[in-house]
Amino acid sequence: MGDRFQTIVDLDAGPADAEALAHRVVEWLVAEGVVLADRTNCVLGQPLGHPPGPSWERAVTDDWDHEPWDGLAVHTGRTGFTSGADMPGAAVCPHCRSVTALDDDVWPRFSTAMQTWRETGNASLPCPTCAGTVPVPEWGWDECPLAFGHLGFEFWNWPDLTEDFRTRLAALLGGHRTAYVSGAF
Ligand SMILES: [Zn+2]
């Protein structure tokens, strides 16, 4: 069994407010006892994360079948959040809802645009159907969703987070839109 993650991504936070929002959310999580304040080597992909706190059960569904094995990684900074090793099979235009298969012909353009977004924070692709210009973060994805943002809360090897917990966490983000991305490596 691989390592599983669940990430709540703030889609509207920018470089200027990501740190402050991260601080606010972590403070709340620590006060709730969901995670501990002192970071340890308990996450993948980052040196340090917050280990589960004494009340981690508050964040997860009742029928959990294991305790959290690892902790919470907080990402601040421009990040393309993925659902794991696999990439989506198609992109969905937010304007006309048409579905563009990410086949070998199309994928390189999307891949390059994603890379440009990670480097500059600004990249768009034209929709092949309606010719509208769509910024990379605005595209939808058919499977293995992606989320592009500057703030993400990534729980490693936790049971399923409840809808209620995700809603309460999102409420601390000042009305920002959020995405929930989960997967495994
Ligand atoms: Zn379109």
Backbone and ligand atoms as CSV (ligand in chain L), in Angstrom:
chain,resi,resn,atom,element,x,y,z
A,1,MET,N,N,0.840,-1.193,0.000
A,1,MET,CA,C,0.000,0.000,0.000
A,1,MET,C,C,0.877,1.246,0.000
A,2,GLY,N,N,0.560,2.183,-0.900
A,2,GLY,CA,C,1.385,3.381,-1.012
A,2,GLY,C,C,1.019,4.426,0.002
A,3,ASP,N,N,1.567,5.578,-0.190
A,3,ASP,CA,C,1.269,6.701,0.699
A,3,ASP,C,C,0.144,7.529,0.106
A,4,ARG,N,N,-0.836,7.824,0.950
A,4,ARG,CA,C,-2.035,8.498,0.500
A,4,ARG,C,C,-2.048,9.915,1.061
A,5,PHE,N,N,-2.563,10.834,0.260
A,5,PHE,CA,C,-2.634,12.216,0.749
A,5,PHE,C,C,-3.983,12.823,0.403
A,6,GLN,N,N,-4.377,13.798,1.190
A,6,GLN,CA,C,-5.576,14.597,0.934
A,6,GLN,C,C,-5.164,16.050,1.108
A,7,THR,N,N,-5.407,16.856,0.076
A,7,THR,CA,C,-4.949,18.237,0.108
A,7,THR,C,C,-6.119,19.194,-0.090
A,8,ILE,N,N,-6.203,20.164,0.795
A,8,ILE,CA,C,-7.164,21.252,0.630
A,8,ILE,C,C,-6.383,22.440,0.078
A,9,VAL,N,N,-6.721,22.856,-1.143
A,9,VAL,CA,C,-5.976,23.909,-1.831
A,9,VAL,C,C,-6.810,25.188,-1.849
A,10,ASP,N,N,-6.204,26.279,-1.443
A,10,ASP,CA,C,-6.818,27.602,-1.568
A,10,ASP,C,C,-6.518,28.110,-2.973
A,11,LEU,N,N,-7.567,28.282,-3.793
A,11,LEU,CA,C,-7.364,28.650,-5.197
A,11,LEU,C,C,-7.185,30.155,-5.387
A,12,ASP,N,N,-7.493,30.928,-4.368
A,12,ASP,CA,C,-7.471,32.388,-4.519
A,12,ASP,C,C,-6.347,33.075,-3.760
A,13,ALA,N,N,-5.718,32.385,-2.830
A,13,ALA,CA,C,-4.617,33.007,-2.089
A,13,ALA,C,C,-3.476,33.305,-3.052
A,14,GLY,N,N,-2.795,34.415,-2.814
A,14,GLY,CA,C,-1.652,34.781,-3.636
A,14,GLY,C,C,-0.398,34.823,-2.795
A,15,PRO,N,N,0.703,35.209,-3.421
A,15,PRO,CA,C,1.964,35.272,-2.680
A,15,PRO,C,C,1.869,36.186,-1.464
A,16,ALA,N,N,1.025,37.209,-1.520
A,16,ALA,CA,C,0.994,38.197,-0.444
A,16,ALA,C,C,0.267,37.691,0.801
A,17,ASP,N,N,-0.756,36.847,0.632
A,17,ASP,CA,C,-1.540,36.471,1.813
A,17,ASP,C,C,-1.428,34.997,2.201
A,18,ALA,N,N,-0.697,34.195,1.426
A,18,ALA,CA,C,-0.642,32.755,1.707
A,18,ALA,C,C,-0.066,32.460,3.098
A,19,GLU,N,N,1.024,33.149,3.447
A,19,GLU,CA,C,1.680,32.866,4.734
A,19,GLU,C,C,0.754,33.175,5.905
A,20,ALA,N,N,0.079,34.327,5.836
A,20,ALA,CA,C,-0.794,34.733,6.941
A,20,ALA,C,C,-1.965,33.761,7.080
A,21,LEU,N,N,-2.526,33.332,5.943
A,21,LEU,CA,C,-3.637,32.387,5.991
A,21,LEU,C,C,-3.176,31.028,6.515
A,22,ALA,N,N,-1.992,30.597,6.102
A,22,ALA,CA,C,-1.440,29.337,6.595
A,22,ALA,C,C,-1.300,29.392,8.106
A,23,HIS,N,N,-0.801,30.496,8.595
A,23,HIS,CA,C,-0.602,30.671,10.034
A,23,HIS,C,C,-1.945,30.587,10.766
A,24,ARG,N,N,-2.960,31.245,10.208
A,24,ARG,CA,C,-4.282,31.258,10.839
A,24,ARG,C,C,-4.866,29.841,10.922
A,25,VAL,N,N,-4.739,29.092,9.839
A,25,VAL,CA,C,-5.308,27.742,9.800
A,25,VAL,C,C,-4.556,26.811,10.753
A,26,VAL,N,N,-3.227,26.898,10.753
A,26,VAL,CA,C,-2.458,26.018,11.634
A,26,VAL,C,C,-2.762,26.338,13.098
A,27,GLU,N,N,-2.910,27.614,13.404
A,27,GLU,CA,C,-3.263,27.999,14.768
A,27,GLU,C,C,-4.583,27.352,15.197
A,28,TRP,N,N,-5.547,27.386,14.287
A,28,TRP,CA,C,-6.856,26.777,14.562
A,28,TRP,C,C,-6.727,25.259,14.728
A,29,LEU,N,N,-5.972,24.618,13.848
A,29,LEU,CA,C,-5.812,23.164,13.915
A,29,LEU,C,C,-5.136,22.749,15.220
A,30,VAL,N,N,-4.178,23.548,15.661
A,30,VAL,CA,C,-3.482,23.253,16.920
A,30,VAL,C,C,-4.437,23.459,18.089
A,31,ALA,N,N,-5.222,24.554,18.053
A,31,ALA,CA,C,-6.179,24.822,19.135
A,31,ALA,C,C,-7.219,23.716,19.227
A,32,GLU,N,N,-7.602,23.158,18.079
A,32,GLU,CA,C,-8.577,22.056,18.044
A,32,GLU,C,C,-7.955,20.727,18.462
A,33,GLY,N,N,-6.638,20.684,18.510
A,33,GLY,CA,C,-5.952,19.431,18.832
A,33,GLY,C,C,-5.832,18.485,17.660
A,34,VAL,N,N,-6.101,18.978,16.464
A,34,VAL,CA,C,-6.032,18.112,15.284
A,34,VAL,C,C,-4.575,17.824,14.904
A,35,VAL,N,N,-3.725,18.858,15.014
A,35,VAL,CA,C,-2.291,18.649,14.796
A,35,VAL,C,C,-1.519,19.317,15.931
A,36,LEU,N,N,-0.242,18.965,16.031
A,36,LEU,CA,C,0.642,19.586,17.023
A,36,LEU,C,C,1.371,20.774,16.397
A,37,ALA,N,N,1.723,21.738,17.238
A,37,ALA,CA,C,2.373,22.952,16.746
A,37,ALA,C,C,3.805,22.675,16.287
A,38,ASP,N,N,4.510,21.848,17.044
A,38,ASP,CA,C,5.922,21.626,16.735
A,38,ASP,C,C,6.073,20.646,15.579
A,39,ARG,N,N,6.781,21.071,14.565
A,39,ARG,CA,C,6.902,20.262,13.363
A,39,ARG,C,C,8.005,19.217,13.507
A,40,THR,N,N,7.775,18.076,12.871
A,40,THR,CA,C,8.745,16.990,12.877
A,40,THR,C,C,8.869,16.439,11.458
A,41,ASN,N,N,9.713,15.456,11.321
A,41,ASN,CA,C,9.880,14.777,10.045
A,41,ASN,C,C,8.754,13.752,9.885
A,42,CYS,N,N,7.567,14.201,9.504
A,42,CYS,CA,C,6.390,13.308,9.486
A,42,CYS,C,C,5.595,13.421,8.199
A,43,VAL,N,N,6.164,14.034,7.167
A,43,VAL,CA,C,5.434,14.148,5.907
A,43,VAL,C,C,6.358,13.808,4.749
A,44,LEU,N,N,5.752,13.595,3.582
A,44,LEU,CA,C,6.541,13.326,2.392
A,44,LEU,C,C,6.646,14.604,1.570
A,45,GLY,N,N,7.757,14.778,0.910
A,45,GLY,CA,C,7.896,15.884,-0.019
A,45,GLY,C,C,8.297,17.198,0.605
A,46,GLN,N,N,8.300,17.267,1.914
A,46,GLN,CA,C,8.759,18.465,2.610
A,46,GLN,C,C,9.594,17.996,3.803
A,47,PRO,N,N,10.520,18.828,4.252
A,47,PRO,CA,C,11.343,18.384,5.386
A,47,PRO,C,C,10.533,18.221,6.669
A,48,LEU,N,N,9.581,19.126,6.907
A,48,LEU,CA,C,8.880,19.123,8.182
A,48,LEU,C,C,7.377,19.270,8.003
A,49,GLY,N,N,6.642,18.651,8.942
A,49,GLY,CA,C,5.192,18.807,8.956
A,49,GLY,C,C,4.690,18.724,10.386
A,50,HIS,N,N,3.391,19.003,10.536
A,50,HIS,CA,C,2.785,18.966,11.866
A,50,HIS,C,C,2.244,17.563,12.140
A,51,PRO,N,N,2.702,16.900,13.193
A,51,PRO,CA,C,2.193,15.560,13.505
A,51,PRO,C,C,0.739,15.621,13.985
A,52,PRO,N,N,0.019,14.498,13.917
A,52,PRO,CA,C,-1.354,14.452,14.420
A,52,PRO,C,C,-1.396,14.856,15.890
A,53,GLY,N,N,-2.442,15.579,16.280
A,53,GLY,CA,C,-2.627,15.980,17.660
A,53,GLY,C,C,-3.530,15.002,18.397
A,54,PRO,N,N,-3.782,15.265,19.673
A,54,PRO,CA,C,-4.576,14.336,20.492
A,54,PRO,C,C,-6.023,14.199,20.000
A,55,SER,N,N,-6.522,15.192,19.269
A,55,SER,CA,C,-7.918,15.148,18.817
A,55,SER,C,C,-8.009,15.022,17.300
A,56,TRP,N,N,-7.097,14.282,16.690
A,56,TRP,CA,C,-7.105,14.132,15.229
A,56,TRP,C,C,-8.430,13.568,14.733
A,57,GLU,N,N,-9.125,12.797,15.616
A,57,GLU,CA,C,-10.402,12.194,15.201
A,57,GLU,C,C,-11.440,13.235,14.802
A,58,ARG,N,N,-11.291,14.464,15.298
A,58,ARG,CA,C,-12.237,15.524,14.943
A,58,ARG,C,C,-12.252,15.819,13.448
A,59,ALA,N,N,-11.179,15.469,12.760
A,59,ALA,CA,C,-11.064,15.820,11.343
A,59,ALA,C,C,-11.558,14.723,10.413
A,60,VAL,N,N,-11.769,13.530,10.931
A,60,VAL,CA,C,-11.986,12.388,10.032
A,60,VAL,C,C,-13.345,11.740,10.261
A,61,THR,N,N,-13.739,10.909,9.306
A,61,THR,CA,C,-15.028,10.228,9.381
A,61,THR,C,C,-15.018,9.193,10.501
A,62,ASP,N,N,-16.222,8.874,10.984
A,62,ASP,CA,C,-16.355,7.986,12.143
A,62,ASP,C,C,-15.811,6.588,11.885
A,63,ASP,N,N,-15.919,6.153,10.642
A,63,ASP,CA,C,-15.541,4.755,10.381
A,63,ASP,C,C,-14.072,4.632,9.978
A,64,TRP,N,N,-13.224,5.445,10.593
A,64,TRP,CA,C,-11.796,5.359,10.265
A,64,TRP,C,C,-11.275,3.979,10.629
A,65,ASP,N,N,-10.382,3.495,9.805
A,65,ASP,CA,C,-9.861,2.149,10.049
A,65,ASP,C,C,-8.384,2.157,10.437
A,66,HIS,N,N,-7.801,3.332,10.480
A,66,HIS,CA,C,-6.421,3.410,10.984
A,66,HIS,C,C,-6.197,4.811,11.518
A,67,GLU,N,N,-5.254,4.934,12.430
A,67,GLU,CA,C,-4.879,6.265,12.895
A,67,GLU,C,C,-4.023,6.928,11.829
A,68,PRO,N,N,-3.933,8.270,11.860
A,68,PRO,CA,C,-3.030,8.913,10.895
A,68,PRO,C,C,-1.594,8.429,11.130
A,69,TRP,N,N,-0.949,8.000,10.057
A,69,TRP,CA,C,0.438,7.562,10.201
A,69,TRP,C,C,1.404,8.734,10.130
A,70,ASP,N,N,0.984,9.765,9.442
A,70,ASP,CA,C,1.896,10.884,9.208
A,70,ASP,C,C,1.181,12.190,9.505
A,71,GLY,N,N,1.772,13.301,9.080
A,71,GLY,CA,C,1.272,14.594,9.511
A,71,GLY,C,C,0.763,15.476,8.385
A,72,LEU,N,N,0.755,16.757,8.682
A,72,LEU,CA,C,0.235,17.781,7.773
A,72,LEU,C,C,1.391,18.600,7.207
A,73,ALA,N,N,1.485,18.621,5.890
A,73,ALA,CA,C,2.448,19.498,5.222
A,73,ALA,C,C,1.708,20.743,4.759
A,74,VAL,N,N,2.217,21.903,5.090
A,74,VAL,CA,C,1.605,23.157,4.651
A,74,VAL,C,C,2.464,23.737,3.530
A,75,HIS,N,N,1.845,23.882,2.372
A,75,HIS,CA,C,2.564,24.447,1.222
A,75,HIS,C,C,2.197,25.917,1.066
A,76,THR,N,N,3.175,26.774,1.135
A,76,THR,CA,C,2.961,28.165,0.739
A,76,THR,C,C,3.951,28.434,-0.380
A,77,GLY,N,N,3.473,29.006,-1.438
A,77,GLY,CA,C,4.308,29.185,-2.627
A,77,GLY,C,C,3.598,28.543,-3.792
A,78,ARG,N,N,3.927,28.983,-4.975
A,78,ARG,CA,C,3.230,28.535,-6.169
A,78,ARG,C,C,3.422,27.033,-6.359
A,79,THR,N,N,2.331,26.284,-6.382
A,79,THR,CA,C,2.417,24.830,-6.446
A,79,THR,C,C,1.332,24.281,-7.367
A,80,GLY,N,N,1.717,23.341,-8.211
A,80,GLY,CA,C,0.746,22.567,-8.967
A,80,GLY,C,C,0.461,21.299,-8.180
A,81,PHE,N,N,-0.722,21.223,-7.572
A,81,PHE,CA,C,-1.082,20.065,-6.757
A,81,PHE,C,C,-1.674,19.004,-7.669
A,82,THR,N,N,-1.182,17.768,-7.558
A,82,THR,CA,C,-1.657,16.683,-8.404
A,82,THR,C,C,-2.381,15.645,-7.552
A,83,SER,N,N,-3.000,14.694,-8.230
A,83,SER,CA,C,-3.679,13.599,-7.538
A,83,SER,C,C,-2.774,12.374,-7.418
A,84,GLY,N,N,-1.532,12.532,-7.738
A,84,GLY,CA,C,-0.626,11.395,-7.670
A,84,GLY,C,C,0.251,11.362,-8.900
A,85,ALA,N,N,0.722,10.181,-9.205
A,85,ALA,CA,C,1.674,10.060,-10.305
A,85,ALA,C,C,0.999,10.194,-11.674
A,86,ASP,N,N,-0.295,9.858,-11.762
A,86,ASP,CA,C,-0.979,9.903,-13.050
A,86,ASP,C,C,-1.481,11.307,-13.349
A,87,MET,N,N,-1.518,11.636,-14.622
A,87,MET,CA,C,-2.041,12.929,-15.052
A,87,MET,C,C,-3.455,12.736,-15.617
A,88,PRO,N,N,-4.246,13.814,-15.668
A,88,PRO,CA,C,-5.614,13.683,-16.190
A,88,PRO,C,C,-5.617,13.234,-17.639
A,89,GLY,N,N,-6.718,12.625,-18.057
A,89,GLY,CA,C,-6.859,12.179,-19.437
A,89,GLY,C,C,-7.471,13.235,-20.333
A,90,ALA,N,N,-8.107,14.246,-19.726
A,90,ALA,CA,C,-8.756,15.276,-20.533
A,90,ALA,C,C,-8.867,16.564,-19.736
A,91,ALA,N,N,-8.921,17.675,-20.478
A,91,ALA,CA,C,-9.109,18.987,-19.868
A,91,ALA,C,C,-10.485,19.509,-20.275
A,92,VAL,N,N,-11.157,20.190,-19.338
A,92,VAL,CA,C,-12.508,20.681,-19.582
A,92,VAL,C,C,-12.477,22.211,-19.593
A,93,CYS,N,N,-12.968,22.789,-20.689
A,93,CYS,CA,C,-12.977,24.247,-20.814
A,93,CYS,C,C,-14.036,24.844,-19.883
A,94,PRO,N,N,-13.690,25.844,-19.074
A,94,PRO,CA,C,-14.674,26.434,-18.166
A,94,PRO,C,C,-15.709,27.294,-18.887
A,95,HIS,N,N,-15.432,27.680,-20.126
A,95,HIS,CA,C,-16.366,28.531,-20.863
A,95,HIS,C,C,-17.420,27.707,-21.595
A,96,CYS,N,N,-16.976,26.745,-22.415
A,96,CYS,CA,C,-17.921,26.012,-23.269
A,96,CYS,C,C,-18.107,24.568,-22.810
A,97,ARG,N,N,-17.410,24.155,-21.747
A,97,ARG,CA,C,-17.527,22.805,-21.178
A,97,ARG,C,C,-17.069,21.717,-22.138
A,98,SER,N,N,-16.437,22.058,-23.234
A,98,SER,CA,C,-15.967,21.015,-24.143
A,98,SER,C,C,-14.774,20.298,-23.507
A,99,VAL,N,N,-14.628,19.045,-23.882
A,99,VAL,CA,C,-13.604,18.188,-23.310
A,99,VAL,C,C,-12.496,17.977,-24.337
A,100,THR,N,N,-11.291,18.308,-23.978
A,100,THR,CA,C,-10.147,18.121,-24.856
A,100,THR,C,C,-9.308,16.960,-24.344
A,101,ALA,N,N,-9.229,15.912,-25.124
A,101,ALA,CA,C,-8.421,14.762,-24.711
A,101,ALA,C,C,-6.953,15.162,-24.665
A,102,LEU,N,N,-6.299,14.789,-23.586
A,102,LEU,CA,C,-4.875,15.114,-23.450
A,102,LEU,C,C,-4.059,13.966,-24.045
A,103,ASP,N,N,-4.186,13.828,-25.353
A,103,ASP,CA,C,-3.437,12.758,-26.021
A,103,ASP,C,C,-2.011,13.224,-26.302
A,104,ASP,N,N,-1.274,12.395,-26.991
A,104,ASP,CA,C,0.138,12.692,-27.196
A,104,ASP,C,C,0.363,13.975,-27.992
A,105,ASP,N,N,-0.640,14.354,-28.810
A,105,ASP,CA,C,-0.498,15.591,-29.579
A,105,ASP,C,C,-0.716,16.826,-28.704
A,106,VAL,N,N,-1.674,16.726,-27.809
A,106,VAL,CA,C,-2.106,17.892,-27.037
A,106,VAL,C,C,-1.329,18.046,-25.729
A,107,TRP,N,N,-1.007,16.920,-25.118
A,107,TRP,CA,C,-0.408,16.956,-23.793
A,107,TRP,C,C,0.831,17.845,-23.686
A,108,PRO,N,N,1.752,17.798,-24.675
A,108,PRO,CA,C,2.959,18.630,-24.523
A,108,PRO,C,C,2.635,20.116,-24.347
A,109,ARG,N,N,1.590,20.599,-25.020
A,109,ARG,CA,C,1.240,22.020,-24.872
A,109,ARG,C,C,0.770,22.326,-23.447
A,110,PHE,N,N,-0.061,21.418,-22.925
A,110,PHE,CA,C,-0.535,21.619,-21.555
A,110,PHE,C,C,0.611,21.499,-20.556
A,111,SER,N,N,1.441,20.519,-20.774
A,111,SER,CA,C,2.567,20.293,-19.873
A,111,SER,C,C,3.485,21.513,-19.834
A,112,THR,N,N,3.759,22.070,-21.010
A,112,THR,CA,C,4.610,23.256,-21.089
A,112,THR,C,C,3.957,24.439,-20.392
A,113,ALA,N,N,2.631,24.597,-20.605
A,113,ALA,CA,C,1.924,25.708,-19.961
A,113,ALA,C,C,1.937,25.556,-18.439
A,114,MET,N,N,1.768,24.320,-17.958
A,114,MET,CA,C,1.813,24.097,-16.501
A,114,MET,C,C,3.181,24.463,-15.944
A,115,GLN,N,N,4.211,24.075,-16.694
A,115,GLN,CA,C,5.572,24.402,-16.266
A,115,GLN,C,C,5.767,25.921,-16.232
A,116,THR,N,N,5.265,26.607,-17.252
A,116,THR,CA,C,5.370,28.067,-17.297
A,116,THR,C,C,4.634,28.687,-16.121
A,117,TRP,N,N,3.453,28.127,-15.797
A,117,TRP,CA,C,2.707,28.661,-14.653
A,117,TRP,C,C,3.513,28.494,-13.365
A,118,ARG,N,N,4.139,27.336,-13.209
A,118,ARG,CA,C,4.926,27.108,-11.984
A,118,ARG,C,C,6.087,28.098,-11.894
A,119,GLU,N,N,6.627,28.469,-13.057
A,119,GLU,CA,C,7.783,29.365,-13.048
A,119,GLU,C,C,7.393,30.835,-12.933
A,120,THR,N,N,6.273,31.201,-13.539
A,120,THR,CA,C,5.938,32.625,-13.623
A,120,THR,C,C,4.610,32.991,-12.982
A,121,GLY,N,N,3.751,31.989,-12.730
A,121,GLY,CA,C,2.430,32.274,-12.180
A,121,GLY,C,C,1.453,32.769,-13.217
A,122,ASN,N,N,1.833,32.700,-14.481
A,122,ASN,CA,C,0.980,33.248,-15.525
A,122,ASN,C,C,1.134,32.420,-16.800
A,123,ALA,N,N,0.094,31.647,-17.146
A,123,ALA,CA,C,0.139,30.867,-18.384
A,123,ALA,C,C,-1.290,30.526,-18.787
A,124,SER,N,N,-1.570,30.612,-20.063
A,124,SER,CA,C,-2.908,30.330,-20.582
A,124,SER,C,C,-2.801,29.410,-21.781
A,125,LEU,N,N,-3.930,28.749,-22.070
A,125,LEU,CA,C,-4.026,27.914,-23.266
A,125,LEU,C,C,-5.339,28.232,-23.959
A,126,PRO,N,N,-5.344,28.307,-25.308
A,126,PRO,CA,C,-6.609,28.513,-26.001
A,126,PRO,C,C,-7.419,27.221,-26.007
A,127,CYS,N,N,-8.735,27.356,-25.836
A,127,CYS,CA,C,-9.616,26.191,-25.966
A,127,CYS,C,C,-9.768,25.860,-27.446
A,128,PRO,N,N,-9.520,24.600,-27.846
A,128,PRO,CA,C,-9.620,24.248,-29.261
A,128,PRO,C,C,-11.047,24.375,-29.799
A,129,THR,N,N,-12.040,24.352,-28.933
A,129,THR,CA,C,-13.433,24.386,-29.392
A,129,THR,C,C,-13.964,25.803,-29.520
A,130,CYS,N,N,-13.843,26.604,-28.436
A,130,CYS,CA,C,-14.450,27.941,-28.476
A,130,CYS,C,C,-13.412,29.038,-28.673
A,131,ALA,N,N,-12.129,28.644,-28.701
A,131,ALA,CA,C,-11.032,29.577,-28.925
A,131,ALA,C,C,-10.852,30.578,-27.789
A,132,GLY,N,N,-11.572,30.382,-26.700
A,132,GLY,CA,C,-11.376,31.233,-25.535
A,132,GLY,C,C,-10.007,30.990,-24.914
A,133,THR,N,N,-9.442,32.035,-24.324
A,133,THR,CA,C,-8.151,31.892,-23.668
A,133,THR,C,C,-8.385,31.535,-22.204
A,134,VAL,N,N,-7.827,30.416,-21.777
A,134,VAL,CA,C,-8.106,29.902,-20.438
A,134,VAL,C,C,-6.808,29.790,-19.641
A,135,PRO,N,N,-6.682,30.557,-18.559
A,135,PRO,CA,C,-5.500,30.414,-17.700
A,135,PRO,C,C,-5.385,28.981,-17.169
A,136,VAL,N,N,-4.183,28.508,-17.008
A,136,VAL,CA,C,-3.952,27.126,-16.569
A,136,VAL,C,C,-4.789,26.753,-15.338
A,137,PRO,N,N,-4.846,27.613,-14.292
A,137,PRO,CA,C,-5.597,27.196,-13.094
A,137,PRO,C,C,-7.104,27.092,-13.303
A,138,GLU,N,N,-7.630,27.660,-14.401
A,138,GLU,CA,C,-9.080,27.672,-14.590
A,138,GLU,C,C,-9.605,26.427,-15.307
A,139,TRP,N,N,-8.740,25.661,-15.930
A,139,TRP,CA,C,-9.181,24.446,-16.616
A,139,TRP,C,C,-9.728,23.441,-15.614
A,140,GLY,N,N,-10.736,22.669,-16.057
A,140,GLY,CA,C,-11.176,21.518,-15.282
A,140,GLY,C,C,-10.498,20.266,-15.797
A,141,TRP,N,N,-10.594,19.195,-15.026
A,141,TRP,CA,C,-9.902,17.959,-15.397
A,141,TRP,C,C,-10.832,16.780,-15.167
A,142,ASP,N,N,-10.769,15.791,-16.054
A,142,ASP,CA,C,-11.761,14.718,-15.978
A,142,ASP,C,C,-11.475,13.726,-14.872
A,143,GLU,N,N,-10.230,13.467,-14.622
A,143,GLU,CA,C,-9.870,12.519,-13.575
A,143,GLU,C,C,-8.502,12.947,-13.075
A,144,CYS,N,N,-8.024,12.355,-11.998
A,144,CYS,CA,C,-6.756,12.802,-11.437
A,144,CYS,C,C,-6.705,14.329,-11.407
A,145,PRO,N,N,-7.651,14.981,-10.743
A,145,PRO,CA,C,-7.722,16.442,-10.801
A,145,PRO,C,C,-6.412,17.121,-10.394
A,146,LEU,N,N,-6.250,18.300,-10.935
A,146,LEU,CA,C,-5.103,19.136,-10.591
A,146,LEU,C,C,-5.637,20.405,-9.946
A,147,ALA,N,N,-4.822,21.040,-9.138
A,147,ALA,CA,C,-5.202,22.340,-8.577
A,147,ALA,C,C,-3.949,23.202,-8.514
A,148,PHE,N,N,-4.081,24.425,-8.984
A,148,PHE,CA,C,-2.932,25.325,-9.040
A,148,PHE,C,C,-3.170,26.461,-8.050
A,149,GLY,N,N,-2.281,26.594,-7.088
A,149,GLY,CA,C,-2.493,27.621,-6.082
A,149,GLY,C,C,-1.228,27.933,-5.306
A,150,HIS,N,N,-1.383,28.854,-4.361
A,150,HIS,CA,C,-0.242,29.294,-3.555
A,150,HIS,C,C,-0.333,28.824,-2.106
A,151,LEU,N,N,-1.367,28.037,-1.799
A,151,LEU,CA,C,-1.546,27.590,-0.415
A,151,LEU,C,C,-2.267,26.247,-0.418
A,152,GLY,N,N,-1.669,25.263,0.246
A,152,GLY,CA,C,-2.299,23.950,0.315
A,152,GLY,C,C,-1.992,23.269,1.632
A,153,PHE,N,N,-3.005,22.578,2.135
A,153,PHE,CA,C,-2.858,21.823,3.390
A,153,PHE,C,C,-2.954,20.348,3.036
A,154,GLU,N,N,-1.829,19.652,3.165
A,154,GLU,CA,C,-1.702,18.300,2.643
A,154,GLU,C,C,-1.570,17.319,3.804
A,155,PHE,N,N,-2.593,16.505,4.006
A,155,PHE,CA,C,-2.599,15.517,5.091
A,155,PHE,C,C,-2.104,14.188,4.544
A,156,TRP,N,N,-1.040,13.679,5.132
A,156,TRP,CA,C,-0.424,12.437,4.646
A,156,TRP,C,C,-0.871,11.249,5.485
A,157,ASN,N,N,-1.452,10.265,4.793
A,157,ASN,CA,C,-1.844,8.997,5.420
A,157,ASN,C,C,-2.798,9.188,6.589
A,158,TRP,N,N,-3.785,10.035,6.365
A,158,TRP,CA,C,-4.893,10.191,7.321
A,158,TRP,C,C,-6.117,9.458,6.774
A,159,PRO,N,N,-7.021,9.008,7.677
A,159,PRO,CA,C,-8.328,8.537,7.194
A,159,PRO,C,C,-9.037,9.679,6.469
A,160,ASP,N,N,-10.162,9.381,5.822
A,160,ASP,CA,C,-10.879,10.406,5.056
A,160,ASP,C,C,-11.263,11.604,5.927
A,161,LEU,N,N,-10.894,12.792,5.474
A,161,LEU,CA,C,-11.334,14.017,6.150
A,161,LEU,C,C,-12.822,14.206,5.896
A,162,THR,N,N,-13.546,14.667,6.896
A,162,THR,CA,C,-14.987,14.859,6.688
A,162,THR,C,C,-15.248,16.134,5.895
A,163,GLU,N,N,-16.398,16.128,5.255
A,163,GLU,CA,C,-16.866,17.317,4.534
A,163,GLU,C,C,-16.953,18.505,5.504
A,164,ASP,N,N,-17.450,18.221,6.693
A,164,ASP,CA,C,-17.614,19.276,7.694
A,164,ASP,C,C,-16.259,19.883,8.080
A,165,PHE,N,N,-15.277,19.039,8.287
A,165,PHE,CA,C,-13.944,19.536,8.640
A,165,PHE,C,C,-13.371,20.380,7.514
A,166,ARG,N,N,-13.524,19.896,6.274
A,166,ARG,CA,C,-12.992,20.643,5.135
A,166,ARG,C,C,-13.683,21.991,5.006
A,167,THR,N,N,-14.981,22.018,5.283
A,167,THR,CA,C,-15.739,23.266,5.209
A,167,THR,C,C,-15.274,24.244,6.283
A,168,ARG,N,N,-15.051,23.714,7.492
A,168,ARG,CA,C,-14.622,24.602,8.576
A,168,ARG,C,C,-13.223,25.157,8.311
A,169,LEU,N,N,-12.353,24.322,7.759
A,169,LEU,CA,C,-11.019,24.823,7.423
A,169,LEU,C,C,-11.125,25.899,6.339
A,170,ALA,N,N,-11.942,25.626,5.317
A,170,ALA,CA,C,-12.071,26.585,4.210
A,170,ALA,C,C,-12.655,27.909,4.693
A,171,ALA,N,N,-13.487,27.855,5.726
A,171,ALA,CA,C,-14.125,29.076,6.226
A,171,ALA,C,C,-13.097,30.048,6.808
A,172,LEU,N,N,-11.922,29.541,7.164
A,172,LEU,CA,C,-10.869,30.405,7.704
A,172,LEU,C,C,-10.110,31.135,6.601
A,173,LEU,N,N,-10.410,30.820,5.357
A,173,LEU,CA,C,-9.627,31.356,4.246
A,173,LEU,C,C,-10.275,32.586,3.625
A,174,GLY,N,N,-11.160,33.234,4.368
A,174,GLY,CA,C,-11.683,34.525,3.921
A,174,GLY,C,C,-12.547,34.453,2.672
A,175,GLY,N,N,-13.326,33.390,2.537
A,175,GLY,CA,C,-14.237,33.303,1.396
A,175,GLY,C,C,-13.576,32.834,0.115
A,176,HIS,N,N,-12.319,32.426,0.193
A,176,HIS,CA,C,-11.630,31.931,-1.001
A,176,HIS,C,C,-12.230,30.613,-1.474
A,177,ARG,N,N,-12.148,30.381,-2.784
A,177,ARG,CA,C,-12.531,29.082,-3.331
A,177,ARG,C,C,-11.466,28.046,-2.956
A,178,THR,N,N,-11.898,26.819,-2.753
A,178,THR,CA,C,-10.942,25.761,-2.433
A,178,THR,C,C,-11.169,24.566,-3.345
A,179,ALA,N,N,-10.153,23.753,-3.440
A,179,ALA,CA,C,-10.264,22.473,-4.141
A,179,ALA,C,C,-9.759,21.381,-3.210
A,180,TYR,N,N,-10.314,20.202,-3.352
A,180,TYR,CA,C,-9.890,19.059,-2.552
A,180,TYR,C,C,-9.281,18.052,-3.505
A,181,VAL,N,N,-8.013,17.784,-3.323
A,181,VAL,CA,C,-7.298,16.883,-4.213
A,181,VAL,C,C,-6.750,15.742,-3.378
A,182,SER,N,N,-7.082,14.534,-3.750
A,182,SER,CA,C,-6.552,13.397,-2.992
A,182,SER,C,C,-6.014,12.361,-3.950
A,183,GLY,N,N,-5.111,11.579,-3.447
A,183,GLY,CA,C,-4.527,10.555,-4.279
A,183,GLY,C,C,-3.447,9.810,-3.520
A,184,ALA,N,N,-2.642,9.088,-4.259
A,184,ALA,CA,C,-1.606,8.291,-3.616
A,184,ALA,C,C,-0.394,8.216,-4.528
A,185,PHE,N,N,0.712,7.969,-3.907
A,185,PHE,CA,C,1.942,7.720,-4.654
A,185,PHE,C,C,2.441,6.328,-4.352
L,1,ZN,ZN,ZN,-14.063,26.373,-24.717
